[in-house]
Amino acid sequence: MKTINIQIQVPEDISESDERKVYLKAKETVILELFKSGIISTRKAAEELGIALYDFLDFLNEKSIPVVRDAINGEALQRFRTRKE
């Protein structure tokens, strides 16, 4: 993927821990928007977030974001469901 830099202003006295949380939330937001726009697949989104595909699918479910148009075919989805049982 191509790298772009986004600057976010935060209070001067923000802790490093909170700064990291802001960074991760911003990255998550961008990746979700790319996914919802159809620019990247579930697999690529999971990879960019550093999580397993099935964890990303759970994440989408928690956020009520449907996976309606993706490269996951019925067989792959069935393997996923079987693995989760």
PDB file of N, CA, C and O in Angstrom:
ATOM      1  N   MET A   1       0.834  -1.175   0.000  1.00  0.00           N
ATOM      2  CA  MET A   1       0.000   0.000   0.000  1.00  0.00           C
ATOM      3  C   MET A   1       0.878   1.237   0.000  1.00  0.00           C
ATOM      4  O   MET A   1       2.028   1.204   0.439  1.00  0.00           O
ATOM      5  N   LYS A   2       0.333   2.300  -0.486  1.00  0.00           N
ATOM      6  CA  LYS A   2       0.999   3.597  -0.504  1.00  0.00           C
ATOM      7  C   LYS A   2       0.888   4.249   0.876  1.00  0.00           C
ATOM      8  O   LYS A   2      -0.115   4.073   1.569  1.00  0.00           O
ATOM      9  N   THR A   3       1.904   4.993   1.269  1.00  0.00           N
ATOM     10  CA  THR A   3       1.892   5.673   2.562  1.00  0.00           C
ATOM     11  C   THR A   3       1.513   7.134   2.384  1.00  0.00           C
ATOM     12  O   THR A   3       2.055   7.829   1.525  1.00  0.00           O
ATOM     13  N   ILE A   4       0.568   7.595   3.214  1.00  0.00           N
ATOM     14  CA  ILE A   4       0.252   9.024   3.277  1.00  0.00           C
ATOM     15  C   ILE A   4       0.400   9.439   4.733  1.00  0.00           C
ATOM     16  O   ILE A   4       0.213   8.626   5.638  1.00  0.00           O
ATOM     17  N   ASN A   5       0.726  10.666   4.951  1.00  0.00           N
ATOM     18  CA  ASN A   5       0.892  11.175   6.303  1.00  0.00           C
ATOM     19  C   ASN A   5      -0.257  12.098   6.650  1.00  0.00           C
ATOM     20  O   ASN A   5      -0.603  13.000   5.886  1.00  0.00           O
ATOM     21  N   ILE A   6      -0.843  11.861   7.811  1.00  0.00           N
ATOM     22  CA  ILE A   6      -1.938  12.675   8.308  1.00  0.00           C
ATOM     23  C   ILE A   6      -1.508  13.232   9.652  1.00  0.00           C
ATOM     24  O   ILE A   6      -1.011  12.498  10.506  1.00  0.00           O
ATOM     25  N   GLN A   7      -1.695  14.511   9.836  1.00  0.00           N
ATOM     26  CA  GLN A   7      -1.339  15.126  11.104  1.00  0.00           C
ATOM     27  C   GLN A   7      -2.597  15.384  11.923  1.00  0.00           C
ATOM     28  O   GLN A   7      -3.605  15.873  11.414  1.00  0.00           O
ATOM     29  N   ILE A   8      -2.508  15.040  13.215  1.00  0.00           N
ATOM     30  CA  ILE A   8      -3.611  15.242  14.129  1.00  0.00           C
ATOM     31  C   ILE A   8      -3.083  16.060  15.298  1.00  0.00           C
ATOM     32  O   ILE A   8      -2.077  15.704  15.911  1.00  0.00           O
ATOM     33  N   GLN A   9      -3.756  17.139  15.596  1.00  0.00           N
ATOM     34  CA  GLN A   9      -3.326  17.955  16.725  1.00  0.00           C
ATOM     35  C   GLN A   9      -3.940  17.411  18.009  1.00  0.00           C
ATOM     36  O   GLN A   9      -5.139  17.145  18.088  1.00  0.00           O
ATOM     37  N   VAL A  10      -3.079  17.253  19.012  1.00  0.00           N
ATOM     38  CA  VAL A  10      -3.508  16.783  20.327  1.00  0.00           C
ATOM     39  C   VAL A  10      -2.919  17.715  21.373  1.00  0.00           C
ATOM     40  O   VAL A  10      -1.963  18.434  21.085  1.00  0.00           O
ATOM     41  N   PRO A  11      -3.465  17.718  22.569  1.00  0.00           N
ATOM     42  CA  PRO A  11      -2.915  18.582  23.621  1.00  0.00           C
ATOM     43  C   PRO A  11      -1.435  18.286  23.876  1.00  0.00           C
ATOM     44  O   PRO A  11      -0.991  17.143  23.765  1.00  0.00           O
ATOM     45  N   GLU A  12      -0.697  19.310  24.212  1.00  0.00           N
ATOM     46  CA  GLU A  12       0.742  19.166  24.479  1.00  0.00           C
ATOM     47  C   GLU A  12       1.024  18.173  25.592  1.00  0.00           C
ATOM     48  O   GLU A  12       2.015  17.445  25.536  1.00  0.00           O
ATOM     49  N   ASP A  13       0.169  18.133  26.599  1.00  0.00           N
ATOM     50  CA  ASP A  13       0.434  17.300  27.770  1.00  0.00           C
ATOM     51  C   ASP A  13      -0.149  15.885  27.680  1.00  0.00           C
ATOM     52  O   ASP A  13      -0.255  15.196  28.694  1.00  0.00           O
ATOM     53  N   ILE A  14      -0.524  15.452  26.485  1.00  0.00           N
ATOM     54  CA  ILE A  14      -1.074  14.109  26.312  1.00  0.00           C
ATOM     55  C   ILE A  14       0.027  13.076  26.588  1.00  0.00           C
ATOM     56  O   ILE A  14       1.182  13.264  26.204  1.00  0.00           O
ATOM     57  N   SER A  15      -0.351  11.995  27.253  1.00  0.00           N
ATOM     58  CA  SER A  15       0.627  10.949  27.561  1.00  0.00           C
ATOM     59  C   SER A  15       0.969  10.165  26.291  1.00  0.00           C
ATOM     60  O   SER A  15       0.215  10.177  25.318  1.00  0.00           O
ATOM     61  N   GLU A  16       2.101   9.494  26.319  1.00  0.00           N
ATOM     62  CA  GLU A  16       2.500   8.674  25.171  1.00  0.00           C
ATOM     63  C   GLU A  16       1.485   7.562  24.937  1.00  0.00           C
ATOM     64  O   GLU A  16       1.190   7.206  23.796  1.00  0.00           O
ATOM     65  N   SER A  17       0.959   7.024  26.019  1.00  0.00           N
ATOM     66  CA  SER A  17      -0.042   5.969  25.921  1.00  0.00           C
ATOM     67  C   SER A  17      -1.305   6.474  25.212  1.00  0.00           C
ATOM     68  O   SER A  17      -1.830   5.813  24.316  1.00  0.00           O
ATOM     69  N   ASP A  18      -1.780   7.649  25.622  1.00  0.00           N
ATOM     70  CA  ASP A  18      -2.963   8.221  24.980  1.00  0.00           C
ATOM     71  C   ASP A  18      -2.671   8.633  23.548  1.00  0.00           C
ATOM     72  O   ASP A  18      -3.534   8.514  22.678  1.00  0.00           O
ATOM     73  N   GLU A  19      -1.474   9.111  23.300  1.00  0.00           N
ATOM     74  CA  GLU A  19      -1.077   9.472  21.933  1.00  0.00           C
ATOM     75  C   GLU A  19      -1.120   8.237  21.040  1.00  0.00           C
ATOM     76  O   GLU A  19      -1.573   8.311  19.897  1.00  0.00           O
ATOM     77  N   ARG A  20      -0.656   7.116  21.551  1.00  0.00           N
ATOM     78  CA  ARG A  20      -0.677   5.857  20.799  1.00  0.00           C
ATOM     79  C   ARG A  20      -2.115   5.422  20.531  1.00  0.00           C
ATOM     80  O   ARG A  20      -2.425   4.940  19.441  1.00  0.00           O
ATOM     81  N   LYS A  21      -2.998   5.590  21.523  1.00  0.00           N
ATOM     82  CA  LYS A  21      -4.409   5.239  21.342  1.00  0.00           C
ATOM     83  C   LYS A  21      -5.045   6.075  20.235  1.00  0.00           C
ATOM     84  O   LYS A  21      -5.809   5.556  19.421  1.00  0.00           O
ATOM     85  N   VAL A  22      -4.727   7.366  20.206  1.00  0.00           N
ATOM     86  CA  VAL A  22      -5.255   8.256  19.164  1.00  0.00           C
ATOM     87  C   VAL A  22      -4.758   7.798  17.793  1.00  0.00           C
ATOM     88  O   VAL A  22      -5.527   7.726  16.835  1.00  0.00           O
ATOM     89  N   TYR A  23      -3.474   7.491  17.715  1.00  0.00           N
ATOM     90  CA  TYR A  23      -2.886   7.029  16.450  1.00  0.00           C
ATOM     91  C   TYR A  23      -3.594   5.759  15.964  1.00  0.00           C
ATOM     92  O   TYR A  23      -3.982   5.668  14.800  1.00  0.00           O
ATOM     93  N   LEU A  24      -3.759   4.780  16.861  1.00  0.00           N
ATOM     94  CA  LEU A  24      -4.382   3.518  16.470  1.00  0.00           C
ATOM     95  C   LEU A  24      -5.835   3.700  16.068  1.00  0.00           C
ATOM     96  O   LEU A  24      -6.307   3.057  15.130  1.00  0.00           O
ATOM     97  N   LYS A  25      -6.549   4.571  16.772  1.00  0.00           N
ATOM     98  CA  LYS A  25      -7.955   4.835  16.426  1.00  0.00           C
ATOM     99  C   LYS A  25      -8.058   5.510  15.055  1.00  0.00           C
ATOM    100  O   LYS A  25      -8.949   5.191  14.269  1.00  0.00           O
ATOM    101  N   ALA A  26      -7.150   6.439  14.773  1.00  0.00           N
ATOM    102  CA  ALA A  26      -7.148   7.111  13.469  1.00  0.00           C
ATOM    103  C   ALA A  26      -6.850   6.106  12.358  1.00  0.00           C
ATOM    104  O   ALA A  26      -7.493   6.121  11.309  1.00  0.00           O
ATOM    105  N   LYS A  27      -5.878   5.239  12.595  1.00  0.00           N
ATOM    106  CA  LYS A  27      -5.532   4.221  11.596  1.00  0.00           C
ATOM    107  C   LYS A  27      -6.714   3.287  11.362  1.00  0.00           C
ATOM    108  O   LYS A  27      -7.045   2.973  10.219  1.00  0.00           O
ATOM    109  N   GLU A  28      -7.345   2.847  12.437  1.00  0.00           N
ATOM    110  CA  GLU A  28      -8.517   1.980  12.348  1.00  0.00           C
ATOM    111  C   GLU A  28      -9.619   2.648  11.528  1.00  0.00           C
ATOM    112  O   GLU A  28     -10.234   2.011  10.673  1.00  0.00           O
ATOM    113  N   THR A  29      -9.865   3.918  11.788  1.00  0.00           N
ATOM    114  CA  THR A  29     -10.902   4.661  11.081  1.00  0.00           C
ATOM    115  C   THR A  29     -10.614   4.732   9.582  1.00  0.00           C
ATOM    116  O   THR A  29     -11.510   4.528   8.762  1.00  0.00           O
ATOM    117  N   VAL A  30      -9.382   5.017   9.235  1.00  0.00           N
ATOM    118  CA  VAL A  30      -9.004   5.096   7.817  1.00  0.00           C
ATOM    119  C   VAL A  30      -9.158   3.739   7.142  1.00  0.00           C
ATOM    120  O   VAL A  30      -9.712   3.648   6.047  1.00  0.00           O
ATOM    121  N   ILE A  31      -8.668   2.682   7.795  1.00  0.00           N
ATOM    122  CA  ILE A  31      -8.769   1.335   7.214  1.00  0.00           C
ATOM    123  C   ILE A  31     -10.230   0.937   7.040  1.00  0.00           C
ATOM    124  O   ILE A  31     -10.593   0.372   6.008  1.00  0.00           O
ATOM    125  N   LEU A  32     -11.071   1.220   8.024  1.00  0.00           N
ATOM    126  CA  LEU A  32     -12.501   0.897   7.896  1.00  0.00           C
ATOM    127  C   LEU A  32     -13.154   1.657   6.749  1.00  0.00           C
ATOM    128  O   LEU A  32     -13.975   1.096   6.023  1.00  0.00           O
ATOM    129  N   GLU A  33     -12.802   2.908   6.582  1.00  0.00           N
ATOM    130  CA  GLU A  33     -13.361   3.690   5.469  1.00  0.00           C
ATOM    131  C   GLU A  33     -12.905   3.133   4.123  1.00  0.00           C
ATOM    132  O   GLU A  33     -13.693   3.057   3.181  1.00  0.00           O
ATOM    133  N   LEU A  34     -11.644   2.746   4.035  1.00  0.00           N
ATOM    134  CA  LEU A  34     -11.146   2.132   2.796  1.00  0.00           C
ATOM    135  C   LEU A  34     -11.890   0.836   2.510  1.00  0.00           C
ATOM    136  O   LEU A  34     -12.237   0.556   1.362  1.00  0.00           O
ATOM    137  N   PHE A  35     -12.134   0.049   3.545  1.00  0.00           N
ATOM    138  CA  PHE A  35     -12.874  -1.198   3.388  1.00  0.00           C
ATOM    139  C   PHE A  35     -14.323  -0.933   2.980  1.00  0.00           C
ATOM    140  O   PHE A  35     -14.816  -1.526   2.020  1.00  0.00           O
ATOM    141  N   LYS A  36     -15.006  -0.044   3.706  1.00  0.00           N
ATOM    142  CA  LYS A  36     -16.418   0.242   3.411  1.00  0.00           C
ATOM    143  C   LYS A  36     -16.599   0.840   2.024  1.00  0.00           C
ATOM    144  O   LYS A  36     -17.650   0.666   1.407  1.00  0.00           O
ATOM    145  N   SER A  37     -15.590   1.539   1.530  1.00  0.00           N
ATOM    146  CA  SER A  37     -15.647   2.128   0.191  1.00  0.00           C
ATOM    147  C   SER A  37     -15.313   1.120  -0.906  1.00  0.00           C
ATOM    148  O   SER A  37     -15.417   1.427  -2.094  1.00  0.00           O
ATOM    149  N   GLY A  38     -14.912  -0.079  -0.501  1.00  0.00           N
ATOM    150  CA  GLY A  38     -14.575  -1.107  -1.482  1.00  0.00           C
ATOM    151  C   GLY A  38     -13.183  -0.962  -2.062  1.00  0.00           C
ATOM    152  O   GLY A  38     -12.863  -1.606  -3.061  1.00  0.00           O
ATOM    153  N   ILE A  39     -12.353  -0.133  -1.460  1.00  0.00           N
ATOM    154  CA  ILE A  39     -11.004   0.102  -1.974  1.00  0.00           C
ATOM    155  C   ILE A  39     -10.066  -1.029  -1.575  1.00  0.00           C
ATOM    156  O   ILE A  39      -9.165  -1.393  -2.331  1.00  0.00           O
ATOM    157  N   ILE A  40     -10.282  -1.587  -0.372  1.00  0.00           N
ATOM    158  CA  ILE A  40      -9.471  -2.726   0.061  1.00  0.00           C
ATOM    159  C   ILE A  40     -10.383  -3.857   0.510  1.00  0.00           C
ATOM    160  O   ILE A  40     -11.533  -3.629   0.887  1.00  0.00           O
ATOM    161  N   SER A  41      -9.866  -5.063   0.467  1.00  0.00           N
ATOM    162  CA  SER A  41     -10.624  -6.259   0.846  1.00  0.00           C
ATOM    163  C   SER A  41     -10.566  -6.485   2.351  1.00  0.00           C
ATOM    164  O   SER A  41      -9.832  -5.805   3.069  1.00  0.00           O
ATOM    165  N   THR A  42     -11.351  -7.449   2.812  1.00  0.00           N
ATOM    166  CA  THR A  42     -11.297  -7.809   4.226  1.00  0.00           C
ATOM    167  C   THR A  42      -9.898  -8.299   4.584  1.00  0.00           C
ATOM    168  O   THR A  42      -9.356  -7.947   5.631  1.00  0.00           O
ATOM    169  N   ARG A  43      -9.326  -9.104   3.716  1.00  0.00           N
ATOM    170  CA  ARG A  43      -7.997  -9.653   3.977  1.00  0.00           C
ATOM    171  C   ARG A  43      -6.961  -8.536   4.104  1.00  0.00           C
ATOM    172  O   ARG A  43      -6.133  -8.563   5.015  1.00  0.00           O
ATOM    173  N   LYS A  44      -6.999  -7.556   3.199  1.00  0.00           N
ATOM    174  CA  LYS A  44      -6.043  -6.446   3.232  1.00  0.00           C
ATOM    175  C   LYS A  44      -6.284  -5.574   4.466  1.00  0.00           C
ATOM    176  O   LYS A  44      -5.327  -5.128   5.100  1.00  0.00           O
ATOM    177  N   ALA A  45      -7.530  -5.332   4.808  1.00  0.00           N
ATOM    178  CA  ALA A  45      -7.842  -4.523   5.990  1.00  0.00           C
ATOM    179  C   ALA A  45      -7.306  -5.197   7.254  1.00  0.00           C
ATOM    180  O   ALA A  45      -6.699  -4.547   8.105  1.00  0.00           O
ATOM    181  N   ALA A  46      -7.536  -6.503   7.365  1.00  0.00           N
ATOM    182  CA  ALA A  46      -7.028  -7.248   8.515  1.00  0.00           C
ATOM    183  C   ALA A  46      -5.509  -7.164   8.575  1.00  0.00           C
ATOM    184  O   ALA A  46      -4.931  -6.947   9.640  1.00  0.00           O
ATOM    185  N   GLU A  47      -4.876  -7.336   7.435  1.00  0.00           N
ATOM    186  CA  GLU A  47      -3.415  -7.263   7.365  1.00  0.00           C
ATOM    187  C   GLU A  47      -2.911  -5.889   7.810  1.00  0.00           C
ATOM    188  O   GLU A  47      -1.959  -5.795   8.584  1.00  0.00           O
ATOM    189  N   GLU A  48      -3.541  -4.844   7.328  1.00  0.00           N
ATOM    190  CA  GLU A  48      -3.118  -3.483   7.671  1.00  0.00           C
ATOM    191  C   GLU A  48      -3.322  -3.178   9.159  1.00  0.00           C
ATOM    192  O   GLU A  48      -2.569  -2.399   9.745  1.00  0.00           O
ATOM    193  N   LEU A  49      -4.338  -3.789   9.764  1.00  0.00           N
ATOM    194  CA  LEU A  49      -4.583  -3.590  11.186  1.00  0.00           C
ATOM    195  C   LEU A  49      -3.760  -4.548  12.051  1.00  0.00           C
ATOM    196  O   LEU A  49      -3.730  -4.429  13.275  1.00  0.00           O
ATOM    197  N   GLY A  50      -3.097  -5.496  11.393  1.00  0.00           N
ATOM    198  CA  GLY A  50      -2.248  -6.433  12.126  1.00  0.00           C
ATOM    199  C   GLY A  50      -3.022  -7.483  12.895  1.00  0.00           C
ATOM    200  O   GLY A  50      -2.576  -7.948  13.944  1.00  0.00           O
ATOM    201  N   ILE A  51      -4.193  -7.862  12.371  1.00  0.00           N
ATOM    202  CA  ILE A  51      -5.010  -8.878  13.038  1.00  0.00           C
ATOM    203  C   ILE A  51      -5.370  -9.976  12.043  1.00  0.00           C
ATOM    204  O   ILE A  51      -5.266  -9.792  10.831  1.00  0.00           O
ATOM    205  N   ALA A  52      -5.790 -11.107  12.568  1.00  0.00           N
ATOM    206  CA  ALA A  52      -6.202 -12.229  11.730  1.00  0.00           C
ATOM    207  C   ALA A  52      -7.510 -11.887  11.012  1.00  0.00           C
ATOM    208  O   ALA A  52      -8.299 -11.072  11.490  1.00  0.00           O
ATOM    209  N   LEU A  53      -7.722 -12.516   9.872  1.00  0.00           N
ATOM    210  CA  LEU A  53      -8.932 -12.268   9.085  1.00  0.00           C
ATOM    211  C   LEU A  53     -10.190 -12.530   9.900  1.00  0.00           C
ATOM    212  O   LEU A  53     -11.113 -11.716   9.883  1.00  0.00           O
ATOM    213  N   TYR A  54     -10.244 -13.656  10.615  1.00  0.00           N
ATOM    214  CA  TYR A  54     -11.450 -13.966  11.386  1.00  0.00           C
ATOM    215  C   TYR A  54     -11.672 -12.959  12.520  1.00  0.00           C
ATOM    216  O   TYR A  54     -12.813 -12.696  12.900  1.00  0.00           O
ATOM    217  N   ASP A  55     -10.576 -12.393  13.064  1.00  0.00           N
ATOM    218  CA  ASP A  55     -10.728 -11.342  14.080  1.00  0.00           C
ATOM    219  C   ASP A  55     -11.290 -10.063  13.460  1.00  0.00           C
ATOM    220  O   ASP A  55     -12.086  -9.358  14.080  1.00  0.00           O
ATOM    221  N   PHE A  56     -10.864  -9.773  12.222  1.00  0.00           N
ATOM    222  CA  PHE A  56     -11.399  -8.600  11.534  1.00  0.00           C
ATOM    223  C   PHE A  56     -12.886  -8.793  11.237  1.00  0.00           C
ATOM    224  O   PHE A  56     -13.670  -7.853  11.367  1.00  0.00           O
ATOM    225  N   LEU A  57     -13.275  -9.996  10.844  1.00  0.00           N
ATOM    226  CA  LEU A  57     -14.690 -10.265  10.581  1.00  0.00           C
ATOM    227  C   LEU A  57     -15.514 -10.099  11.862  1.00  0.00           C
ATOM    228  O   LEU A  57     -16.621  -9.561  11.824  1.00  0.00           O
ATOM    229  N   ASP A  58     -14.975 -10.559  12.993  1.00  0.00           N
ATOM    230  CA  ASP A  58     -15.649 -10.334  14.277  1.00  0.00           C
ATOM    231  C   ASP A  58     -15.744  -8.837  14.585  1.00  0.00           C
ATOM    232  O   ASP A  58     -16.776  -8.357  15.055  1.00  0.00           O
ATOM    233  N   PHE A  59     -14.667  -8.113  14.318  1.00  0.00           N
ATOM    234  CA  PHE A  59     -14.620  -6.666  14.529  1.00  0.00           C
ATOM    235  C   PHE A  59     -15.698  -5.965  13.709  1.00  0.00           C
ATOM    236  O   PHE A  59     -16.394  -5.084  14.214  1.00  0.00           O
ATOM    237  N   LEU A  60     -15.833  -6.361  12.437  1.00  0.00           N
ATOM    238  CA  LEU A  60     -16.875  -5.786  11.582  1.00  0.00           C
ATOM    239  C   LEU A  60     -18.258  -6.077  12.159  1.00  0.00           C
ATOM    240  O   LEU A  60     -19.130  -5.208  12.173  1.00  0.00           O
ATOM    241  N   ASN A  61     -18.448  -7.288  12.628  1.00  0.00           N
ATOM    242  CA  ASN A  61     -19.732  -7.672  13.215  1.00  0.00           C
ATOM    243  C   ASN A  61     -20.033  -6.821  14.451  1.00  0.00           C
ATOM    244  O   ASN A  61     -21.161  -6.358  14.621  1.00  0.00           O
ATOM    245  N   GLU A  62     -19.034  -6.612  15.312  1.00  0.00           N
ATOM    246  CA  GLU A  62     -19.219  -5.785  16.509  1.00  0.00           C
ATOM    247  C   GLU A  62     -19.621  -4.357  16.151  1.00  0.00           C
ATOM    248  O   GLU A  62     -20.369  -3.715  16.888  1.00  0.00           O
ATOM    249  N   LYS A  63     -19.126  -3.863  15.023  1.00  0.00           N
ATOM    250  CA  LYS A  63     -19.408  -2.498  14.587  1.00  0.00           C
ATOM    251  C   LYS A  63     -20.636  -2.437  13.665  1.00  0.00           C
ATOM    252  O   LYS A  63     -20.981  -1.373  13.150  1.00  0.00           O
ATOM    253  N   SER A  64     -21.292  -3.592  13.464  1.00  0.00           N
ATOM    254  CA  SER A  64     -22.458  -3.709  12.570  1.00  0.00           C
ATOM    255  C   SER A  64     -22.140  -3.256  11.152  1.00  0.00           C
ATOM    256  O   SER A  64     -22.959  -2.617  10.491  1.00  0.00           O
ATOM    257  N   ILE A  65     -20.943  -3.595  10.697  1.00  0.00           N
ATOM    258  CA  ILE A  65     -20.530  -3.284   9.322  1.00  0.00           C
ATOM    259  C   ILE A  65     -20.670  -4.571   8.521  1.00  0.00           C
ATOM    260  O   ILE A  65     -19.962  -5.540   8.795  1.00  0.00           O
ATOM    261  N   PRO A  66     -21.563  -4.605   7.543  1.00  0.00           N
ATOM    262  CA  PRO A  66     -21.779  -5.833   6.774  1.00  0.00           C
ATOM    263  C   PRO A  66     -20.625  -6.144   5.818  1.00  0.00           C
ATOM    264  O   PRO A  66     -19.955  -5.254   5.294  1.00  0.00           O
ATOM    265  N   VAL A  67     -20.430  -7.431   5.622  1.00  0.00           N
ATOM    266  CA  VAL A  67     -19.469  -7.889   4.622  1.00  0.00           C
ATOM    267  C   VAL A  67     -20.329  -8.448   3.487  1.00  0.00           C
ATOM    268  O   VAL A  67     -20.651  -9.636   3.467  1.00  0.00           O
ATOM    269  N   VAL A  68     -20.693  -7.587   2.555  1.00  0.00           N
ATOM    270  CA  VAL A  68     -21.610  -7.997   1.489  1.00  0.00           C
ATOM    271  C   VAL A  68     -20.919  -8.149   0.142  1.00  0.00           C
ATOM    272  O   VAL A  68     -21.397  -8.887  -0.719  1.00  0.00           O
ATOM    273  N   ARG A  69     -19.810  -7.467  -0.046  1.00  0.00           N
ATOM    274  CA  ARG A  69     -19.147  -7.524  -1.338  1.00  0.00           C
ATOM    275  C   ARG A  69     -17.646  -7.759  -1.127  1.00  0.00           C
ATOM    276  O   ARG A  69     -16.845  -6.824  -1.121  1.00  0.00           O
ATOM    277  N   ASP A  70     -17.308  -8.995  -0.958  1.00  0.00           N
ATOM    278  CA  ASP A  70     -15.888  -9.210  -0.776  1.00  0.00           C
ATOM    279  C   ASP A  70     -15.459 -10.474  -1.475  1.00  0.00           C
ATOM    280  O   ASP A  70     -16.277 -11.235  -1.990  1.00  0.00           O
ATOM    281  N   ALA A  71     -14.185 -10.678  -1.481  1.00  0.00           N
ATOM    282  CA  ALA A  71     -13.601 -11.813  -2.181  1.00  0.00           C
ATOM    283  C   ALA A  71     -13.784 -13.120  -1.436  1.00  0.00           C
ATOM    284  O   ALA A  71     -13.358 -14.165  -1.927  1.00  0.00           O
ATOM    285  N   ILE A  72     -14.402 -13.094  -0.268  1.00  0.00           N
ATOM    286  CA  ILE A  72     -14.619 -14.340   0.460  1.00  0.00           C
ATOM    287  C   ILE A  72     -15.747 -15.096  -0.237  1.00  0.00           C
ATOM    288  O   ILE A  72     -16.881 -14.620  -0.301  1.00  0.00           O
ATOM    289  N   ASN A  73     -15.422 -16.273  -0.755  1.00  0.00           N
ATOM    290  CA  ASN A  73     -16.462 -17.065  -1.408  1.00  0.00           C
ATOM    291  C   ASN A  73     -17.146 -17.947  -0.378  1.00  0.00           C
ATOM    292  O   ASN A  73     -16.714 -17.997   0.774  1.00  0.00           O
ATOM    293  N   GLY A  74     -18.183 -18.631  -0.764  1.00  0.00           N
ATOM    294  CA  GLY A  74     -18.953 -19.451   0.162  1.00  0.00           C
ATOM    295  C   GLY A  74     -18.121 -20.507   0.858  1.00  0.00           C
ATOM    296  O   GLY A  74     -18.313 -20.764   2.046  1.00  0.00           O
ATOM    297  N   GLU A  75     -17.201 -21.120   0.137  1.00  0.00           N
ATOM    298  CA  GLU A  75     -16.355 -22.163   0.724  1.00  0.00           C
ATOM    299  C   GLU A  75     -15.465 -21.587   1.828  1.00  0.00           C
ATOM    300  O   GLU A  75     -15.348 -22.180   2.901  1.00  0.00           O
ATOM    301  N   ALA A  76     -14.849 -20.456   1.574  1.00  0.00           N
ATOM    302  CA  ALA A  76     -13.974 -19.827   2.569  1.00  0.00           C
ATOM    303  C   ALA A  76     -14.790 -19.406   3.791  1.00  0.00           C
ATOM    304  O   ALA A  76     -14.334 -19.563   4.924  1.00  0.00           O
ATOM    305  N   LEU A  77     -15.980 -18.879   3.571  1.00  0.00           N
ATOM    306  CA  LEU A  77     -16.834 -18.464   4.679  1.00  0.00           C
ATOM    307  C   LEU A  77     -17.247 -19.673   5.504  1.00  0.00           C
ATOM    308  O   LEU A  77     -17.301 -19.598   6.732  1.00  0.00           O
ATOM    309  N   GLN A  78     -17.536 -20.779   4.845  1.00  0.00           N
ATOM    310  CA  GLN A  78     -17.897 -22.005   5.559  1.00  0.00           C
ATOM    311  C   GLN A  78     -16.727 -22.494   6.415  1.00  0.00           C
ATOM    312  O   GLN A  78     -16.932 -22.920   7.551  1.00  0.00           O
ATOM    313  N   ARG A  79     -15.505 -22.437   5.881  1.00  0.00           N
ATOM    314  CA  ARG A  79     -14.318 -22.835   6.663  1.00  0.00           C
ATOM    315  C   ARG A  79     -14.184 -21.939   7.883  1.00  0.00           C
ATOM    316  O   ARG A  79     -13.841 -22.409   8.968  1.00  0.00           O
ATOM    317  N   PHE A  80     -14.450 -20.654   7.710  1.00  0.00           N
ATOM    318  CA  PHE A  80     -14.384 -19.710   8.819  1.00  0.00           C
ATOM    319  C   PHE A  80     -15.394 -20.088   9.897  1.00  0.00           C
ATOM    320  O   PHE A  80     -15.057 -20.134  11.080  1.00  0.00           O
ATOM    321  N   ARG A  81     -16.600 -20.351   9.498  1.00  0.00           N
ATOM    322  CA  ARG A  81     -17.654 -20.682  10.460  1.00  0.00           C
ATOM    323  C   ARG A  81     -17.319 -21.980  11.200  1.00  0.00           C
ATOM    324  O   ARG A  81     -17.527 -22.081  12.409  1.00  0.00           O
ATOM    325  N   THR A  82     -16.804 -22.965  10.473  1.00  0.00           N
ATOM    326  CA  THR A  82     -16.431 -24.240  11.064  1.00  0.00           C
ATOM    327  C   THR A  82     -15.327 -24.057  12.090  1.00  0.00           C
ATOM    328  O   THR A  82     -15.361 -24.683  13.149  1.00  0.00           O
ATOM    329  N   ARG A  83     -14.354 -23.215  11.799  1.00  0.00           N
ATOM    330  CA  ARG A  83     -13.242 -22.948  12.691  1.00  0.00           C
ATOM    331  C   ARG A  83     -13.712 -22.296  13.983  1.00  0.00           C
ATOM    332  O   ARG A  83     -13.151 -22.545  15.050  1.00  0.00           O
ATOM    333  N   LYS A  84     -14.746 -21.458  13.886  1.00  0.00           N
ATOM    334  CA  LYS A  84     -15.225 -20.722  15.059  1.00  0.00           C
ATOM    335  C   LYS A  84     -16.060 -21.612  15.998  1.00  0.00           C
ATOM    336  O   LYS A  84     -16.260 -21.253  17.158  1.00  0.00           O
ATOM    337  N   GLU A  85     -16.542 -22.748  15.522  1.00  0.00           N
ATOM    338  CA  GLU A  85     -17.436 -23.612  16.347  1.00  0.00           C
ATOM    339  C   GLU A  85     -16.680 -24.481  17.286  1.00  0.00           C
ATOM    340  O   GLU A  85     -17.282 -25.251  18.035  1.00  0.00           O
TER     341      GLU A  85
END
